[in-house]
Amino acid sequence: MTEATIEIAGAGPAGLTAAISLAKAGRDVIVHEAYKEVGYRFGNTYQDFQGLENWTTEQDILELFEQQGITTDFATLACYRGTAFDYKQRQYDISSKKPLFYMLERGPGPRTLDTALLKQAQSLGVEIRFNSRLKTLSGQGIMAGGPKAADAISAGYHFATEMEDGYWVICDDNLAPKGYAYLLIMDGMGTVKSCMFDDFKQEKKYVERTVAAFEELVGLKMIEPKSHAGIGNFYIPDTACNQQYRMVGEQAGFQDTLWGFGMRLVMSSGLLAAQSLLTGESYDQLWRQQLKPQMDASVVNRCIFSLLGNKGYGWFLRKQSQGDARHSLRKEYQHSLMKKVLHPWAKRYYLSRRAQ
């Protein structure tokens, strides 16, 4: 491999994680970011909350980041216990011995994941060029430009609040078709969203219903709410590279097709792309071995969940509430024999809008 400068298009978590790994190995890296700052897709005046899943491996995700040399210097809330509701407003207590996920901030703010990754990359000598849209690469590099289609949208509000920290979920197609509604609170700020996988044209109606439901069920009180929406693209490509570049993160379609908890997959793909550039290993072979089994399982999970409907969601929530939810979800995300048998059916049943 030559020691030429490696260029990366996109300063999201996937692109910055790749840049950090490459810089740690002594390579010169330039990251091109189309916007004026990191996390711009979340809004330049406020942040958003997301969940960093912690159930697909026994090892804690923050410990794994430290082993991989990725910073954990961003604000988090370890989520051990939360509350879910079904369409009849029946309540289910969700708990785990270890954090089920870590709530964190996204966007350009001082405590966010995006800013922490930016600072680490810059401390290692990575050059970040803002307002620079890289469309083609002259040499080997990485494309990390974000989602290319909307297979799901999350829409709602980010706001200040006096509510206590925590998370709440409602599985009800009347609030979020084939998806779920959620409320996240951390350090006096909150996010309430309808995460819908269908009927996008009725987005406003579902957001209004979601807010009303959380007001009734948990006493939601929003101070200075600001509307916010985002998209998710779930797609498993035949190949994520060519002779010149590797595609990572949501540009490649790497996401959790069931719930949209994709940050871990996104950042892992950045690390694998960097490994491929450093060692000459096949990037396609690396991500297929380490990421594809989980993504295949999530496609099967998505298809089953889409077919359950409101009556089936209660069964699913009851199952998660009867033991350690982290352990239960880990089993759901394993590419078991049953998932392998169902996968050909799921591939026919689920078609990403990106492939249409």
N, C-alpha and C positions, 0 to 999 in steps of 0.2 A: 504494500500500500504506500502511496506517495504521502508526503507531509504537506500537501497543498491545503490552504484554508478551506474549511468546510462551511458551507452556507446553509442556513435553515430558514424556511419561510413560515413565520408564525411564532409569536411569543406567548402562546398558551402553555398549560402545564406539560403537554407532550413535547413541544419544541424546546422549552427551557430545561426540562429534565434531560433531554438528549444533549443539549449544549453543555450542561453541567458535567455529565458523564464524559463527554469528549474533552472538555477543558481539563478535567482531572487527569486525563491520560496524556496531557501535554499538547493537544492539538489546538490550533488557532481556529476560532469559531466566530462567525458573524451571523447574528439573528436579525432578520428583516421582519418588522411588525408594521402592518398596514395602517394601524391607528396611532394616535399620539401617546398612548400609554398602555400598559398591560391591563387586562381585565376590562377593556373598554366596552365589550359586548354586554357587560352587566350594568352599564351606565356610568357616566363620569362624575356623578354627584352623590351616588350612594352605592351600597354593596348589596349582595344577595347571600343567602345561606344555602348551603348544599350539604349532603351527607357523603362522607368518605367511608365506604363500607369496610367492615372489619370481620366478615363472616366467612369469606371464601378460603381462608387458610387458618390453621390453628394459631400461627404466630401473629402477634399484634401488628397492625399495619404501620404504626409509628415506629416500632422497633425495627421493622423491615426497612423502612425509609432510612433509618440511621445506619443500618448495615450496608445499604446501597450507596451511602454518601449523600443522600438527599436531605435537605434541611427540614426540620420540624418546627422552625421558629415562626409559627403562625398561630393565631388564636383558635382554640378548639374547645368543644364541650363533649366530654365522653358520655355517650348515651347508653345507660344500662337499662333504663325503664321508661316505658311510654304507654300511651293509651290509643287503642284503635276502636272504631265503630263500624257497624255494617249499615245497610240501608234502612233497617228498622231501628236504628240508633241503639242497638245492643252494644254494650261496652265489653272490651277484651283488654286485659292487662298483659302487656308484652314486656318480658324481662330476660336478662341474660347475666351470667356471672362475670363475664368480661364485656367491655363495650361492644354493643351491637354495631354501632357506627360512631364516627366522630363528626359532629356538626362543625362546620367551618365557614369562614367568610370567603366570598369570591368578589373580584372587582379590583379597582385601583387603590383601595384604602390602605392604611398603614399596617393593619393586622391580618391582611388577607394572604391566602396561599399564593396568589399571583405575585404579590409584592415580595414575599419571602423568597420565592424561586428567582425572581429578577435580581434581588440583592446578592444571592449566592452566586448566580451566573456572573454578574459584574465583578464580584470579589475575586473570581477565578480568571479574570481577564477577557471574558466574552464581550464582544462588541455588539451592542444593541442599537439598531438603526430604526428609529420610530418614523412613522409616516413614509415607510418604504415598502412598497408592494412588489414582492419578487414573484414573477410569473414563470420564469424559466431559470434553469440552472446551467451554468457553463461547465461545471464539473460535478463530482459526486456531492450529494447533499440530502437534505430531508425536507419534505413538504408536510407542514403541520397547520394547514389553513382553516381547520374547523369543519363543522357539518355542511354537507352538500344538499340535503333535502330534509324535510320535516316529517318524520314518522310519528313524532309525538310533540306536543307543545305544553309548556307549563306557563300559566298566566295567572296573575294576581297582584299582590301588593307587598312592598317592603315598608316597614313602619317602625316608629318608636312605640314602646309599651311599658306599662308597669307590671305586666304579668311575670310570673316566675319562669325560670328556664325550663325547657322541656320540649317534647315532641308529641304530636297527635296526628292520627291518620284516619281517614274515612274512605272505605271502599264502597262506592255507590255510583252506579252508572248515571244516576240523575245529577250527580255533581261532576263526575269525571268519567266520560264514556271509556270503558275498557281500561281504565287507569285508576287513579286514586287522588284524593285531595289531602293536603298536608299543611300543618302549622308547625313552624319551628321558632323557638324563642331562645335567645342567648344574650345576656348582658344588656338587657333593656331595649333590644331590637328584635324584630320578628319578620318572618316571611310567611304569607299564606298564599297557597297556589292550588289551582286545579291542574293536575297533570293528566291530560286527555290524549288518548290514542285514536280517537275518531271524532267525527262531527265538528271539525275545527271552526266551521262557519258560525257556530253557536257559542263561540268562546265567551262572549260577554255574559250570556245567560248562565253558563256554568260557573263563572267566577262569582257572580252575584249569589248564586245558590250556595257556593262553598263558603263565602263569608257569612251568610245568614246561618248556615249550619253550625259553624264554629262559634258564632255569637250565642247560639242557643245551647250548645252542648258543653262548652268550656268557658263561656264568658269572655270571648275575644273582645278586646278593646284596642283599637288602633289609634295612634296619635300621628298626625301628618302622614297619612299613607301615600305612597307613590307607586303608581302602576308599573308593572314590569312583566316581561314575557321572554321566553327563550324556547329554542327548538332542540330536538334530539334526533339523530339519524342512526339507525341500527342496520348495519349492513356487513356481511362477511364476504370480503372480496376473494376472487380466485387468486389474485396476486396483489401484493402491496408494494411492489417495487419494479423498477426497470433498470437499465444499465446506468442511469444517471442518478436516480434518487429513490429514497424510501418514503412511503407515505405512512404517517403515524396518526394516532389519536382519532378524532372524529372525521378528519379528512379521509381516512381509510375506512371509516364506518365502525371502528372499534368502540363498542358500547355494550352496556347491559340491556338486552332487549326486554327483559321483564320489567324492571323498575326504573331503569335509567341511572343506576348508581355506577357510572362509568369512569370516574376519575382514576381509579386504581388501574383499570385496563389502559386508559389513555397514557398514564405516566409509564406504565410497564412497557408499552410499545415504544416510547421514546428511548428507554434504556436499551431495548433490544436492537433498535435501529443503530444506536451508537455502537453497541457491541459488534454489530455486523460491519460497520465501517472500519472499526479498529482491527478486527481480526480477519476480515474477509469471509466470514461465515455467511451462509445464505440467510438473509433476513426472512424470507418466506418460510424457510424451514424452522427458524427460531420461533416466530409468532404462532405458527401452526402447532408446534409442540407445546408451547407454554400458555398460549392465550385461547386458541381455537376451541379446545374441549369445553371451557367455561362458557364461551360465547354460543357454541352449539347447544349446550344445556339451557342457556337462557332463551334461545329461540323456542325450544320445546316448552319451557315454562310460560313464555308469552302466549303461545297458542292455547295451552290449557287454560290459562287465566282468562283469555278473551272469551272462551267458551263457557266458563263457569257462570257468568252473569251474577246478578245481585244475590240470588239464593245460594250460589256456590261460594261467594266471598265470605259469608258467615262461617262456612265449614273451614275454609282456609285460615281465617283469623283464629277460630277456636283451636285449630291444630297448632298454630304458632304460640298460643297462649298457654298451652298445657305443659310446657317444659321450658328448657333453655332455648330461646328463639335463635340465638347465634348458632347453636348446634343444629337445630332444625333447618335453618336456611343453608348451612353449609352442605347438608345432604341434598337439598333441592338443587344446588348449583353444581353438583358432581355429575360428570358424564357417565352415569351408571348404565348398566345393561338395558334397563327399560328406556332410558333417554336415547340410547343408541338405536333401539328398535323404533322409537317414535320419531327420530330425527328426519328420515326421508319424508314422512307425512308432514312434519312441521315445515320443512323447506318448501313444500308445495303449497301449504296453507298460508304461510306468512310470506309476503312479498314487500320488501322495502320500496317506498316511493322513489328511492334513488334508482331502482332497477326498472321502473315502469316507463 
